[in-house]
């Protein structure tokens, strides 16, 4: 197993030798005793973590040179984590070092056990941040994020929001029309969270008969009702230390809304027919395709439960608001389904592309996937036409519509192309300009002209 690389910036040979002897089994240690040497090694990008003694030549008796180097590190080694080595009596130096960007500090004389703990934690932080950078880079390049696909600005914001949400344990309420991918968003939150190795229990509140729902959620004791022969552990207990995803939360009967509210307040449940209070550690993610605020006004959903669930709201846009994603998703589903069916490569005709872009997608991503499946089940050729997708009527309607003028068509194409370039580059103006083979000032002019905000 390869050792993790650690750079030790230390001008005292005795201290450097102590570190190399004390932690050399766990880490591959490189010593730098001068600032220029340290800068060269840091710029190589080979060291995730570095220990920095503030007292460096030409002013070894003051922290001046160490602070100066610490300030400069972010410019040529922005992802390197710095652990400052400082004297026991120099608390103010440690505080200033943290303010300048140091990850942690260790006091002299160095206790190797404490330093090992600090190093282990700091390397772990670097690994997590590096994994997140890789994930962000992958998302911006391919449009793929935890199984979800999208290069539109709306989906980019959603992906970033999911990353942020996954770092907490607060309840999440995911809103969006049917077929937009609410369950996939819940799975993404789970997979990125600290609970990823624990269960994600999915409960469709509208698919379980009302008379069985309480037993399914919270379990029951023997004899709790007719047919309850033995004890049943509910799904909330199965999800302990993990997450519960309550899909179609608006379908939950009022009597069970009270029990969900109690759990959110106290983290406890009672099995049906039982008297024992059971404490659980479960994060709640709920989803709805109806407006819960309207449901509260109608009296079909408890207001206090709505506010308890709506701590972190997420909204998934419908496919008609994600024009940049339609063809990306269509090609993905074609590739996915042809691999399952072990068929050769299929392509979309120009008419099929036009029909896909013109359709309003009331069934969202699920509808698009099903239309691709329909096409693959009916076509025997290599080209998918609108009729194969069941969109021939949409094509006729599009043809009957008033044709745009050339000026309108050019502007629409220009706007769409600019938006795609921004989406592909994560709204980076310079990269988008290079992609469009134009200058940065020209792109700014076009953005202002078309009212496009990055």
C-alpha positions in Angstrom: 0.0 0.0 0.0 1.4 3.4 -1.0 2.1 5.8 1.8 0.6 9.2 1.8 3.0 12.0 0.9 3.8 14.6 3.6 6.0 17.6 3.2 7.7 18.9 6.4 9.0 22.5 6.2 11.4 22.7 9.1 14.8 24.3 9.4 15.8 22.5 12.7 17.4 19.3 11.7 16.7 17.6 15.0 13.0 18.3 14.8 12.9 17.1 11.2 14.6 13.9 12.2 12.2 13.4 15.1 9.2 13.6 12.8 10.8 11.3 10.2 11.5 8.8 12.8 8.2 9.1 14.7 5.7 9.0 11.8 7.8 7.7 8.9 6.0 4.3 9.0 2.6 6.0 8.2 3.8 8.7 5.7 6.3 9.2 3.0 8.1 12.3 4.4 10.0 14.9 2.4 12.0 17.6 4.3 12.4 21.2 3.1 14.6 23.4 5.3 14.4 26.6 3.1 11.5 28.6 1.7 12.6 28.4 -2.0 12.9 24.7 -1.7 9.5 24.4 -0.1 7.9 26.5 -2.8 9.3 24.3 -5.5 8.1 21.1 -3.8 4.6 22.6 -3.1 4.2 23.8 -6.7 4.6 20.2 -7.9 1.2 19.4 -6.5 2.5 16.1 -5.0 1.8 16.9 -1.4 -1.8 16.9 -0.1 -0.7 18.0 3.4 2.3 20.0 4.7 3.5 20.8 8.2 5.0 24.3 8.4 7.3 25.7 11.2 6.6 29.4 11.3 10.2 30.1 12.4 12.1 29.9 9.1 15.3 31.5 7.8 16.3 34.3 7.3 14.3 35.1 10.5 14.1 31.9 12.4 13.3 33.6 15.7 10.1 35.2 14.4 7.1 33.9 12.6 7.5 36.5 9.9 8.8 34.2 7.1 6.4 31.4 8.0 3.4 33.7 7.8 4.6 35.1 4.5 4.9 31.6 3.0 1.5 30.5 4.4 -0.1 33.5 2.6 1.6 32.6 -0.7 0.8 28.8 -0.6 -2.8 29.3 -1.8 -1.5 30.9 -5.0 0.6 27.9 -6.2 -0.8 25.0 -4.1 -4.5 26.0 -3.5 -5.6 22.5 -2.4 -2.7 21.7 -0.1 -3.7 21.6 3.6 -1.2 23.3 6.0 -0.7 22.3 9.6 1.3 25.0 11.4 3.9 24.0 14.0 4.1 26.7 16.7 5.3 27.1 20.3 3.2 26.4 23.3 3.2 30.0 24.4 2.4 31.3 20.9 -1.4 31.0 20.9 -1.8 34.3 19.0 0.4 32.9 16.2 -1.8 29.8 15.9 -4.9 31.9 15.7 -3.4 34.2 13.0 -2.2 31.1 11.1 -5.8 29.7 11.0 -7.1 33.1 9.8 -4.5 33.0 7.0 -5.8 29.6 5.8 -4.0 26.9 7.9 -6.1 23.8 8.4 -4.8 23.1 11.9 -1.9 23.7 14.3 0.3 21.6 16.6 2.3 23.0 19.5 5.9 22.4 20.3 7.3 20.3 21.9 5.6 18.0 19.4 3.5 15.1 20.8 3.6 12.5 18.1 0.3 11.0 19.1 -1.5 14.3 18.8 0.3 15.1 15.6 -0.8 11.7 14.2 -4.4 12.5 15.0 -4.2 15.9 13.4 -2.5 14.5 10.3 -5.1 11.7 9.9 -8.0 14.2 10.2 -6.4 16.6 7.7 -5.6 14.0 5.1 -9.2 12.8 5.4 -10.5 16.4 4.8 -8.2 16.7 1.7 -9.5 13.3 0.4 -13.2 14.4 0.8 -12.6 17.8 -0.9 -10.6 16.1 -3.7 -13.5 13.6 -4.2 -15.9 16.6 -4.4 -13.8 18.4 -6.9 -13.7 15.3 -9.1 -17.4 15.0 -8.8 -18.0 18.6 -9.8 -15.6 18.3 -12.7 -17.3 15.1 -13.9 -20.7 16.8 -13.6 -19.6 19.9 -15.6 -18.1 17.8 -18.3 -20.7 15.1 -18.8 -23.8 16.4 -17.2 -23.9 13.3 -15.0 -24.5 13.6 -11.2 -25.2 10.6 -9.1 -27.3 9.0 -11.8 -29.1 12.2 -12.7 -28.4 13.9 -16.0 -28.6 17.6 -16.9 -26.6 20.5 -18.4 -29.3 23.1 -18.0 -28.7 26.0 -15.6 -31.7 24.8 -13.5 -30.2 21.3 -13.0 -26.7 22.8 -12.3 -28.3 24.7 -9.4 -30.1 21.6 -8.2 -26.9 19.5 -8.3 -25.1 22.1 -6.2 -28.0 22.3 -3.8 -28.0 18.5 -3.4 -24.3 18.6 -2.5 -24.9 21.2 0.2 -28.0 19.4 1.5 -26.1 16.1 1.8 -23.7 17.6 4.4 -26.5 18.2 6.9 -29.1 16.0 8.7 -32.0 18.4 8.4 -35.3 17.2 6.9 -35.6 17.8 3.1 -38.8 18.4 1.1 -38.5 17.7 -2.6 -41.1 19.3 -4.8 -41.7 18.7 -8.5 -44.2 17.3 -11.0 -44.5 13.6 -11.5 -41.7 12.0 -13.5 -39.1 14.7 -12.8 -36.9 12.4 -10.7 -37.6 13.2 -7.0 -36.6 9.7 -5.9 -33.3 10.0 -7.8 -32.6 13.3 -6.0 -33.3 11.5 -2.7 -30.9 8.7 -3.6 -28.3 11.4 -4.6 -28.6 13.0 -1.1 -28.2 9.7 0.6 -25.2 8.6 -1.5 -23.3 11.8 -0.8 -24.1 11.9 2.9 -22.4 10.4 5.9 -25.3 7.9 6.1 -24.4 6.4 2.6 -23.4 3.1 4.1 -26.7 2.9 6.1 -30.2 2.0 4.7 -32.3 4.3 2.5 -35.8 3.0 3.0 -38.3 4.2 0.3 -42.0 4.4 1.3 -44.7 5.4 -1.3 -47.4 6.9 1.0 -50.0 6.6 -1.8 -49.3 2.9 -2.7 -49.9 1.3 0.7 -53.5 0.8 1.9 -54.4 3.2 4.6 -55.3 0.4 7.1 -51.9 -1.1 6.7 -49.8 2.1 6.6 -49.2 2.6 10.3 -48.1 -1.0 10.7 -45.8 -0.7 7.7 -44.2 2.5 8.9 -43.9 1.8 12.6 -44.4 -1.9 13.0 -46.8 -3.7 15.4 -46.8 -6.0 18.4 -48.4 -9.5 18.4 -52.2 -9.2 18.7 -52.3 -5.5 17.9 -55.1 -6.2 15.4 -56.8 -9.2 13.7 -54.1 -11.2 11.8 -51.2 -9.7 13.8 -49.7 -13.1 14.7 -46.2 -11.9 15.6 -44.1 -8.8 16.1 -43.4 -6.8 13.0 -40.5 -4.3 12.8 -41.6 -1.2 10.8 -39.7 0.5 8.0 -38.6 3.4 10.3 -36.8 0.9 12.5 -35.2 -0.7 9.5 -33.9 2.7 8.5 -32.2 3.4 11.8 -28.9 5.3 11.3 -30.0 5.9 7.7 -32.7 7.7 5.9 -36.4 7.3 5.1 -37.8 8.7 1.8 -41.5 9.5 2.1 -42.8 9.8 -1.5 -46.2 11.3 -2.1 -46.2 12.7 1.4 -49.5 14.5 0.6 -51.3 11.1 0.5 -50.5 10.5 4.2 -53.7 10.4 6.3 -54.0 13.1 9.0 -53.7 10.5 11.9 -50.3 9.4 10.6 -49.2 12.9 9.9 -49.4 13.4 13.7 -47.1 10.4 14.2 -44.6 11.6 11.6 -44.7 15.0 13.3 -44.0 13.4 16.7 -41.0 11.5 15.3 -39.6 14.7 13.8 -39.9 16.4 17.2 -38.8 13.7 19.5 -37.0 11.0 17.3 -39.2 8.3 18.9 -41.9 5.9 17.7 -44.2 3.3 19.2 -45.2 0.1 17.5 -48.9 -0.4 16.9 -50.3 -2.1 20.0 -47.1 -1.5 22.0 -46.3 0.7 24.9 -42.5 0.8 24.6 -41.0 4.1 23.3 -38.3 3.4 20.7 -35.6 6.1 20.0 -34.3 6.1 16.4 -31.7 8.1 14.4 -33.3 8.6 11.0 -33.1 11.5 8.6 -36.4 12.2 6.8 -36.6 13.2 3.1 -40.2 13.8 1.8 -41.4 14.4 -1.7 -44.6 15.8 -3.2 -46.0 16.6 -6.6 -48.8 18.8 -5.2 -48.6 22.2 -3.6 -48.5 21.4 0.2 -49.2 25.1 1.1 -52.5 24.7 -0.8 -53.1 21.4 1.0 -52.6 23.1 4.3 -55.2 25.7 3.4 -57.7 23.0 2.4 -57.1 21.2 5.7 -55.8 18.0 4.2 -52.2 18.5 5.4 -51.0 19.7 8.8 -49.4 23.1 8.9 -47.0 22.2 11.7 -45.8 19.1 9.8 -45.3 21.1 6.6 -43.0 23.5 8.4 -41.1 20.6 10.1 -40.5 19.0 6.7 -39.8 22.1 4.7 -36.5 22.9 6.6 -34.5 22.4 3.4 -36.7 22.8 0.2 -35.6 21.4 -3.1 -37.4 22.0 -6.4 -36.9 19.8 -9.5 -37.8 21.7 -12.7 -40.0 20.0 -15.3 -38.5 18.8 -18.6 -40.1 21.6 -20.6 -38.0 24.1 -18.5 -34.9 22.1 -19.3 -34.7 22.5 -23.0 -30.9 21.9 -23.1 -31.4 18.5 -21.4 -33.9 16.9 -23.8 -31.5 15.6 -26.4 -28.9 14.7 -23.8 -31.5 12.5 -22.0 -32.9 11.1 -25.2 -29.5 9.9 -26.4 -28.7 8.5 -23.0 -31.9 6.5 -22.9 -31.3 5.3 -26.5 -27.9 4.1 -25.6 -29.1 2.5 -22.3 -32.0 0.6 -23.9 -30.1 -0.6 -27.0 -27.4 -2.1 -24.7 -30.1 -3.9 -22.7 -31.7 -5.2 -26.0 -28.3 -5.9 -27.5 -29.2 -3.9 -30.6 -27.0 -1.9 -32.9 -26.7 1.9 -32.8 -29.8 3.9 -33.4 -30.1 7.6 -34.3 -32.8 10.2 -34.2 -33.9 11.7 -37.5 -34.0 15.5 -37.8 -37.8 15.4 -37.7 -37.7 13.3 -34.5 -35.3 15.8 -32.9 -37.6 18.7 -33.9 -40.6 16.8 -32.4 -38.7 16.1 -29.2 -37.8 19.8 -28.8 -41.4 20.9 -29.6 -43.2 18.6 -27.2 -44.3 20.0 -23.9 -43.5 16.9 -21.8 -46.4 16.8 -19.3 -44.9 13.4 -18.1 -41.4 14.9 -17.8 -38.3 12.6 -17.8 -40.4 9.4 -17.2 -42.4 10.2 -20.3 -39.3 10.8 -22.4 -37.8 7.4 -21.3 -41.1 5.6 -22.1 -41.3 7.2 -25.5 -37.8 6.0 -26.3 -38.7 2.5 -25.1 -41.8 2.7 -27.3 -39.7 3.6 -30.3 -37.2 0.8 -29.8 -40.1 -1.7 -29.5 -41.7 -0.7 -32.8 -38.8 0.4 -35.1 -36.8 -2.2 -37.0 -34.5 0.3 -38.8 -31.6 2.3 -37.6 -33.3 5.7 -37.5 -36.0 6.8 -35.1 -38.8 8.9 -36.6 -41.5 11.0 -34.9 -44.1 8.3 -35.5 -41.9 5.8 -33.6 -42.0 8.2 -30.6 -45.7 8.7 -30.9 -45.1 12.4 -31.7 -46.2 12.6 -35.3 -49.2 14.8 -34.3 -46.8 17.2 -32.6 -44.7 17.4 -35.8 -47.8 18.2 -37.8 -48.8 20.9 -35.3 -45.3 22.4 -35.5 -45.5 22.5 -39.3 -48.8 24.2 -39.2 -47.6 26.9 -36.9 -46.5 30.3 -38.3 -42.9 30.2 -39.5 -40.5 32.5 -37.7 -38.7 35.2 -39.7 -35.1 34.6 -40.5 -34.1 37.3 -37.9 -36.2 35.5 -35.2 -34.8 32.1 -36.1 -31.2 33.5 -36.0 -31.8 35.1 -32.6 -33.4 32.0 -31.2 -30.5 29.8 -32.4 -28.0 32.3 -31.0 -29.7 32.4 -27.6 -30.0 28.6 -27.5 -26.3 28.1 -28.4 -25.1 30.7 -25.9 -27.1 29.0 -23.1 -25.8 25.6 -24.0 -22.2 26.9 -24.0 -22.8 28.5 -20.5 -24.3 25.2 -19.3 -21.5 23.1 -20.6 -18.8 25.4 -18.9 -20.6 25.9 -15.6 -21.4 29.5 -16.5 -17.7 30.3 -17.0 -17.7 33.3 -19.4 -14.1 32.8 -20.6 -14.5 29.1 -21.3 -17.9 29.7 -23.0 -16.3 32.3 -25.2 -13.6 29.9 -26.3 -16.2 27.2 -26.9 -18.1 29.6 -29.1 -14.9 30.8 -30.8 -15.6 34.5 -29.9 -14.0 37.0 -27.6 -15.0 37.5 -24.0 -16.2 41.2 -24.6 -18.3 40.1 -27.6 -20.0 37.4 -25.5 -20.7 40.0 -22.8 -22.4 42.2 -25.4 -24.5 39.2 -26.6 -25.5 38.3 -23.1 -26.7 41.8 -22.4 -28.5 42.0 -25.8 -30.5 38.8 -25.2 -31.0 39.4 -21.5 -29.2 36.2 -20.6 -27.9 36.1 -17.0 -25.1 33.6 -16.2 
